[in-house]
Amino acid sequence: MKKTILFIATVLFTTTIFAQSKNFLDTPYLETQAQVDTMVTPDKIYLNIIIQEKDTKGRVSVEEQENQMAERFKTLGIDLDEQLVIKDMGSNFKKYFLRQKEVLKSKQYALVVYSGKELGDVMMALEQLDIANTTIEKTEYSKMEELELELRTRAVQKAVQKADALTKPLGQKVGMAIHIVDNSQYYPRYNQAPMMEMKAVSADMGQAQPLDIDFEKIKVETTVNVKFALSN
């Protein structure tokens, strides 16, 4: 008896699914695909800075270099509380052994800047302070989520325009959307190892000028597939 009830329930469920599929296929529809894209410039650039004691006769301590760097950054308008942090929070100092006799202290920082111009100012300042161990780790576009939503809206609007263009010569009208598929790609918030171009700026009266740095723009694209019901 239980087997009979189970069989009847399975048949009813299968019939319902088939009927729904058949109804969907019986509906006249038009499928369109639309893609939109844009290019954005990173607005957050993350630097890794390592300050190490100088292995010279007149050794300069890490603390002295740190204070010099902090003062120079302040003159550039950098908010030290918001933009500069110590990376190794568990241990402020890392030790480097030289010829297994001397120990040179080192301190590592993370700095975030918001434009190529600000980055050029920082790189120039660090060069003048003889702090050469600086690398760019990653870049970020902070409004990526808002941009992706905007592109999805534009893609659906473009799909509607394409559907109208295809059906107008046939004397048909585009009805409601009966199926939408979002085929957008996922874009990570961070862009590791970004490409950049440094443009030398001519010196004025012998004064060194900050670097003009352009970052490779990030391409963001969205694709949607939409099925529209058709009516005469």
N, C-alpha and C positions, 0 to 999 in steps of 0.2 A: 504494500500500500504506500509506504514511504517512497519507494523507488518510483511509483507511478506519479505521485504528487511532484517529486523532484523533476521528473521528465516533462510534465506539463508546464511547470514553472520555467524550465529552460527553453521550451518551445515558445512560450509566450514572450520571454525576454528577447529571444532571437528575432521573433516576428516584429517586435516593437522597434528594435534597432534597424532592421531591414526597412521597415516602413518609413522611419525617419530619414534614412539614407536615400530611399527612393523619392521621398518628397523633396529633399534637397536637390537631387539630380533633376527632378521634373521642373524646378524653378529656372526660368531663363535667367542667365547671369553673364556678366562680363568680368574677366579677371585682368587687372592691370598691376604693373610693378613700377614703382617710382623710387628714385635714388637722389639724394641731395648730399652735398658735402661742403666743407669749409676748412679754412686754414686758421690756426690760432697760434699766437706767440706765447711761450711760457711766461708766467708772471711770478714765479718763485724759482730761484736758483739756489741750490744747496751746495755749500763748499765744505771741504774737509781741510782743516788747518792744523798742522803739527808744529809746535814750538819746541826746539831742542837746544840744550846748552851748547854753546860754541866750544869746539875742541881747539882752543887757542890759548896762548899764554895769558892774555887778558880775558879770561872766560866771562861771558855774559850769562847771568843766571836766567832760568826760565821765568822767574817772578819779574825780573826787570823787563824782559821782552814782552811779557804779558801786559804789564802796565803801559808800556810804550804803544802796543797795539790797541789797547782799550782807549787811550787818549786820542790816537789818530782816528779810530773809528767814530768817536764822539764828534770830532771836527767835521766828519763826513755826513753827520746827521743820522747815524745808525743808532737805533734804540738797543742798547746792550741787553736789557732785560728781556726784550721780545725776540731779538734776532740772533743772539750769541749764547750758546750753551756749551758746557763741557760734555764731551761724548762719553767718556768713561767715568760714569758716576760712582762706580764701586771703588775705583782707585784713581785719584786725580793724576797720579804720576805713573808713567811707564819708565822702566829702566833699560838702558841700552849699555851693553858691555863693550868696551874698547880694549882689544888686546888682552882681555881677561884681567885687567888691572884697574882701570878706571871705570867709574859708573857715571854715565851722562843721563840726567833727568830729561824727561820729555812730557809734554802735556798736549792733549788733543781736543780740538774744538769743532763745533758745527756752526756755520754761519749761514743765514738765509738772507738773500737780497732780492729785490723786486724788479730789476730791470738790467739790461745790458750795460747801461751807463753807470749804474751803481756798482755793478760788478767790475767794470773797468777802473773805477775810482779805488775800489778795495784792492784789486790786483796791483795797481800802481803803488798804493800805500805799503802793502806787504813787501813789494820789491825794494822800496826805499828803506824799509826796516831790516832788510836782508833775511826775511822769512820766506824761504823759497819752497818749502814743503807744503804746497797748497794744490788741491785737486778739486775739480767740479764733479760731484757724485751723481746728481740727478736734477731734473727740472720738473716743474708741475704747472698745470693750468688749473687754477683753483675753482673755476666755475664750469667744470666739465659736465656735471650732472645737469645743470640748467641748460647748457648748450645742447646736450643730447635730446632733452625734451623738446626744445625749440626745433631741432632738426626733424624729429618725428612728426611734429605738427606740420611742418613744411612739406614733408614727404607725403603725408596723407592728402594735403591740399593739392599737391601735384598729381596724385593718383586720380583725384576727382576730375581735374582738368583734362587728363588724358582720356578718362572714360567718357566725358562729355564730347570730346573731339571725335572719338571713335563711333559714338552712337548717333550723333546729329545727322550725318549723311543718310542714316538708315531710318530716320523718322522715329526713333525710339528715345525713351527717357531713362536716365539713370535713377534708380531707386535707392533704397537703403542698403547699407553695407551688410552683407550676410556672413562675411568671413574676413578676418584681418590677421595677417602674420607679420610679426616684427622680425626682420632678418638683420637687425643692426649688429655691428661688431662691438665687442667690448674693448674699451680703451682704458688702460691702467691710468690711475691718477698720476703716477710718477713715470718719467721717461729716463731710464738708466743710460748712462754714458752718452749724453746728448752730443750731437755734432754742433760745432760753432765756428764762426769765422771772425778772426781778429783783424781789424783794419788799422794800420798804423796811421797816427795823426801827426802831421808835421809839427816840429818844435817851433815855438814862438819865442824869440829872443833868448834862445838857448834853454828854455824851460821845457821839461818833459811834460807831455800831455797824457791824460788817461786814454786807455784803449777804447776804441769804439767796437763793441762786440755784438754781433748779430747771431742769434740762435736759430737753428733749424726749426721751422714751424711744424706744428703737429697737424696732420690731416685727420679730420673727423668726418665720418660719413654714416648715413643711415639709409636703409633700404626696407620698404614695406611692400607686401603683396595684399591687394584688396579685391574681394569679389563683391560686385554690385548686382543687385537684382534689377532686371530690365522690365520696362512696361511700354506699351504702345501709346 
